[in-house]
Amino acid sequence: MFRALQQYDGNAIVDRLLQFLEMEKDYVTSEALLLVKDLLRKYPQWSQVCIATVGNISSNDVQEPKAKAALIWMLGGYSQDMHDAPYVLESLVENWDEEHSAE
């Protein structure tokens, strides 16, 4: 996917990826969150566009442990761009005892 960003219109590719986050299917949301995390690690200049969409995801809609970890990473790393980041983190922490290991 990342090579595609170098060769094609990055805006269209990122827009399509972010559309997957809005599908409200837990397995699609989980995989898309993992890809967005990897995208931001390699291309942090996409953070404002991506975080605006990630900020609209309810932590209750993310079931996979690795996707929750990706969400937490983005919330921690880009919280300055999200007004609701502390509240999303708070709901994740409240349910932390019920979490299962990603491994």
Secondary structure as the mmCIF struct_conf table of DSSP 4:
data_model
#
loop_
_struct_conf.conf_type_id
_struct_conf.id
_struct_conf.beg_label_comp_id
_struct_conf.beg_label_asym_id
_struct_conf.beg_label_seq_id
_struct_conf.end_label_comp_id
_struct_conf.end_label_asym_id
_struct_conf.end_label_seq_id
HELX_RH_AL_P HELX_RH_AL_P1 PHE A 2 GLN A 7
BEND BEND1 TYR A 8 TYR A 8
HELX_RH_AL_P HELX_RH_AL_P2 GLY A 10 LEU A 21
TURN_TY1_P TURN_TY1_P1 GLU A 22 MET A 23
HELX_RH_AL_P HELX_RH_AL_P3 ASP A 26 LYS A 42
HELX_RH_3T_P HELX_RH_3T_P1 PRO A 44 TRP A 46
HELX_RH_AL_P HELX_RH_AL_P4 SER A 47 VAL A 54
TURN_TY1_P TURN_TY1_P2 GLY A 55 ASN A 56
BEND BEND2 ILE A 57 ILE A 57
HELX_RH_3T_P HELX_RH_3T_P2 SER A 59 ASP A 61
BEND BEND3 GLU A 64 GLU A 64
HELX_RH_AL_P HELX_RH_AL_P5 PRO A 65 GLY A 77
BEND BEND4 TYR A 78 TYR A 78
HELX_RH_3T_P HELX_RH_3T_P3 SER A 79 ASP A 81
TURN_TY1_P TURN_TY1_P3 HIS A 83 ASP A 84
HELX_RH_AL_P HELX_RH_AL_P6 ALA A 85 GLU A 94
TURN_TY1_P TURN_TY1_P4 ASN A 95 ASN A 95
HELX_RH_3T_P HELX_RH_3T_P4 TRP A 96 GLU A 98
#
